[in-house]
Amino acid sequence: MRVVSLLPSATEMVHFAGATESLVGVTHECDHPPGVEGLPKLTSSRIDPTLSGAEIDAEVNRLVTDDESLYALDADLLENLAPDLVITQGLCDVCAVSTSLVEEVVSGLRGNPDLLVLNPTSLQDVLNDSIRVGDALGRRGEAERNVAALRDRLDEVERTVAGLPRPGVGCIEWLDPPFSAGHWVPEMVRIAGGRELFAGPGERSVRLDWETVFEAAPEVLVLMPCGFDAGRAAEEAKSLPNLPGWSDLPAVKNERVWVVDANSYFSRPAPRLVEGVEILARILHPGAFPGEPEGNTASRLSPVFE
């Protein structure tokens, strides 16, 4: 089977099902598992990724207002790759090529490939989609076994945090302006033993203001700008101590402000979200989970400003 993935999380799911060798084309953002970067890239972004968070937000708003797609899809390359299966998403036009554009292009391909559209809004959906992808690849059994192992890991986290105090947690998906972290993130926080303050399970991310964040007085603040790793998130966060009221936050006073690798473990609806839960558990309950998260996955923000 020849598979084209138009979504980084789908690329990870193909790998999760043991079918990495089936991939013949991916997106410009696919970076896991290592090696997929060398495959033909079918997409490109109209937004410069080196822009600041505020500049990226402004560009997104401009393109959306003008009813322009944020991504381009190479239809000729897709035709030449002759896929049997194309995997895309219907969740967010800001995150990947829009479903309508993919459907239009795929409908005109001579090979008439199957189209699998993923639309997860919860951790449960992500695990189910991992099995759906495995099934489409003829690898359902392997996918089910791997998902069962992920569920065991989640159960272990829940058992460990049972009965422990649940701190109020603020997960921030974008910093300038701030956005709540919705969809599967509140569920991840709950499993890890916390109370997410700004979104409920399955809810979309919404724009906030820092005054609202400060009024909620989170005991733990986790900065996870969508698509950024921990290093880039720390760079974006350098201006936060200048905000009036920042130093009064309980999370700041107790040095419980963290930046995380959202791109790998929080933004993408892929199997590695389970590792994200484990990272959150170590952040929220360090006494119950020995060892702090590694610096490339998560780091305390305080030392960044020393």
C-alpha positions in Angstrom: 0.0 0.0 0.0 1.2 3.5 -0.9 0.2 6.1 1.8 0.3 9.8 1.7 -0.1 11.6 5.1 -1.3 15.2 5.0 -1.0 15.5 8.8 2.0 15.1 11.1 -0.1 13.2 13.6 -1.3 10.8 10.9 2.3 10.2 9.9 3.0 9.3 13.6 0.0 6.9 13.6 1.2 5.1 10.5 4.5 4.6 12.2 2.7 3.5 15.4 0.9 0.8 13.4 4.3 -0.5 12.1 3.8 0.7 8.5 6.3 3.5 8.1 7.6 1.9 4.9 4.2 2.5 3.3 4.6 6.3 3.4 5.4 7.8 0.0 4.6 11.4 0.8 4.2 13.7 3.9 3.8 17.3 4.9 6.5 19.9 5.3 5.9 19.7 9.1 6.2 15.9 9.5 9.3 15.2 11.7 8.5 12.0 13.5 9.6 9.3 13.3 13.1 10.4 12.3 13.7 9.9 8.6 10.3 11.0 7.3 11.8 14.4 6.6 13.4 12.9 3.5 10.1 11.9 1.9 8.5 14.0 -0.7 6.6 17.0 0.8 3.2 17.7 -0.5 2.4 20.9 1.5 3.9 24.3 2.2 2.8 27.1 4.5 2.1 30.7 3.5 3.3 31.8 7.0 6.9 32.3 7.8 7.6 30.1 10.9 10.4 32.4 12.0 8.0 35.2 12.8 7.2 36.0 16.4 4.0 34.6 18.0 2.2 37.9 17.7 3.2 38.2 14.0 2.1 34.6 13.3 -1.3 35.4 15.0 -1.7 38.5 12.8 -0.9 36.6 9.6 -3.3 33.8 10.5 -6.1 36.3 11.1 -5.3 38.1 7.9 -5.5 35.0 5.8 -8.6 33.7 7.5 -10.3 37.1 7.1 -9.4 37.1 3.4 -10.7 33.5 3.1 -7.3 32.2 2.0 -5.9 28.8 2.8 -2.9 28.9 5.2 -1.4 25.9 3.3 -0.7 24.9 -0.3 -1.1 21.4 -1.6 1.0 20.1 -4.5 -1.7 18.4 -6.6 0.8 17.3 -9.3 3.1 15.7 -6.9 0.1 13.9 -5.3 -0.9 12.5 -8.7 2.7 11.4 -9.4 3.0 9.6 -6.1 -0.1 7.5 -7.0 -1.2 6.8 -3.4 -3.7 4.1 -2.5 -4.6 6.0 0.7 -4.6 9.7 1.6 -4.9 10.6 5.3 -6.0 14.1 6.3 -8.0 15.9 9.0 -11.2 17.9 9.5 -10.4 19.5 12.9 -8.5 22.7 12.2 -7.8 24.6 9.0 -5.0 26.5 11.0 -3.2 23.2 11.7 -3.2 21.5 8.3 -4.6 21.7 4.7 -8.3 22.1 4.8 -10.5 19.0 4.2 -12.4 20.7 1.4 -9.2 21.4 -0.5 -7.9 17.8 0.0 -11.3 16.4 -1.1 -11.3 18.5 -4.2 -7.8 17.4 -5.2 -8.2 13.7 -4.4 -11.5 13.5 -6.3 -9.6 14.5 -9.5 -6.8 11.9 -9.1 -6.7 9.1 -11.7 -5.9 6.4 -9.2 -9.1 7.1 -7.1 -7.3 6.6 -3.7 -9.2 6.1 -0.5 -9.5 9.2 1.8 -9.4 8.8 5.5 -10.4 11.9 7.5 -9.5 12.2 11.2 -11.4 14.5 13.5 -10.3 13.9 17.1 -11.4 16.1 19.9 -10.4 13.9 22.9 -7.6 11.6 24.0 -10.1 8.7 23.5 -10.6 9.9 19.9 -6.9 9.9 19.3 -6.5 6.3 20.5 -9.5 5.2 18.4 -8.1 7.0 15.3 -4.8 5.2 15.9 -6.7 1.9 15.5 -8.6 3.3 12.5 -5.4 4.1 10.7 -4.0 0.7 11.6 -7.1 -0.9 10.2 -6.9 1.1 6.9 -3.3 -0.2 6.6 -4.1 -3.8 7.3 -2.4 -3.5 10.7 -5.3 -3.4 13.0 -4.0 -6.1 15.4 -0.7 -4.4 15.9 -2.4 -1.0 16.4 -4.8 -2.5 18.9 -1.9 -4.0 20.9 0.0 -0.8 20.9 -3.1 1.2 22.0 -3.7 -1.3 24.8 -0.1 -0.6 26.0 -0.8 3.2 26.0 -4.0 2.7 28.0 -2.0 0.7 30.6 0.4 3.7 30.9 -2.6 6.1 31.4 -4.1 3.8 34.0 -0.8 3.7 35.8 -0.7 7.5 36.0 -4.3 7.6 37.3 -3.6 5.1 39.9 -0.5 7.0 41.1 -2.2 10.3 41.4 -5.4 8.9 43.0 -6.1 10.7 46.3 -3.4 13.4 45.8 -4.3 17.1 45.9 -5.2 18.4 42.5 -3.6 21.8 41.8 -5.2 24.4 39.6 -3.4 24.3 36.2 -3.4 26.8 33.4 -2.3 25.4 30.1 -1.7 28.2 27.6 -1.7 27.2 23.9 -0.5 30.5 22.5 1.2 33.4 24.3 0.7 36.5 22.3 -2.2 36.7 22.5 -2.9 34.0 25.1 -5.2 31.1 24.1 -6.6 28.3 26.3 -5.5 24.8 25.5 -8.7 22.9 24.6 -9.7 19.6 23.0 -7.7 16.7 24.6 -5.4 18.9 26.9 -7.9 19.3 29.8 -8.4 15.5 29.8 -4.6 15.1 29.9 -4.4 17.4 32.9 -7.2 15.5 34.7 -5.4 12.1 34.2 -2.2 13.7 35.3 -3.8 14.8 38.6 -4.6 18.4 38.0 -7.6 20.8 37.4 -7.5 22.7 34.1 -8.7 26.2 34.7 -9.4 27.6 31.2 -11.0 24.9 29.2 -13.2 21.8 29.5 -12.7 18.4 27.8 -13.4 18.6 24.1 -13.8 22.3 24.1 -12.1 24.4 21.4 -9.2 26.7 22.3 -10.4 30.2 22.9 -8.6 33.6 23.1 -8.0 34.8 26.6 -6.3 37.9 28.1 -3.6 37.8 30.7 -5.8 39.5 33.2 -8.1 36.5 33.1 -5.2 34.2 33.6 -3.9 36.2 36.6 -7.4 36.3 38.2 -7.6 32.5 38.0 -4.4 32.3 40.0 -3.1 29.0 38.6 -0.9 27.1 41.0 0.9 25.6 37.9 1.3 27.3 34.6 2.2 25.2 31.6 3.1 27.2 28.4 2.6 25.0 25.3 2.4 27.3 22.2 1.0 25.2 19.4 3.7 23.8 17.1 6.6 25.0 19.2 9.2 23.0 21.0 10.3 23.8 24.6 13.2 26.0 23.4 11.1 28.1 21.1 8.4 28.4 23.8 10.9 29.7 26.2 12.1 32.3 23.7 8.5 33.4 23.2 7.9 33.6 27.0 10.8 35.9 27.8 8.6 39.0 27.8 6.0 37.6 30.2 7.7 38.8 33.4 7.1 42.3 32.1 3.3 41.9 32.4 1.7 43.7 35.4 0.7 41.1 37.9 3.1 38.3 36.7 5.2 38.2 39.8 2.0 37.8 42.0 0.9 34.5 40.3 1.1 31.5 42.7 2.8 29.5 39.9 5.5 32.2 39.6 6.1 32.6 43.3 6.5 28.8 43.7 8.6 28.4 40.5 5.9 26.2 38.9 5.9 27.8 35.5 6.9 25.3 32.8 7.5 25.4 29.1 6.9 22.1 27.2 7.5 20.6 23.8 4.0 21.1 22.6 4.9 20.1 19.0 5.7 16.6 20.1 3.6 15.9 23.1 0.6 18.3 23.3 -0.4 19.9 20.0 -0.6 16.9 17.8 -3.4 14.4 18.3 -1.1 11.4 18.1 0.0 8.5 20.3 2.7 10.6 21.9 0.0 12.5 23.8 0.3 9.7 26.4 3.9 10.7 27.0 2.6 14.3 27.4 0.3 13.0 30.2 3.4 11.5 31.8 5.3 14.8 31.5 2.4 16.6 33.1 2.2 14.1 35.9 5.9 14.7 36.7 5.3 18.5 36.6 2.2 18.4 38.8 3.2 15.7 41.3 7.0 15.5 41.4 7.0 13.6 44.7 5.0 10.7 43.1 7.0 10.6 39.9 10.8 10.5 40.4 12.9 12.7 38.2 12.0 16.0 36.5 11.1 16.0 32.8 14.1 16.2 30.5 15.0 19.7 29.2 14.1 18.9 25.6 10.5 17.9 26.6 9.8 20.4 29.4 11.7 22.9 31.6 11.0 25.3 34.4 10.7 28.8 33.1 12.3 30.5 36.1 16.0 29.8 35.1 15.4 31.2 31.7 15.2 34.7 33.2 18.1 34.5 35.6 
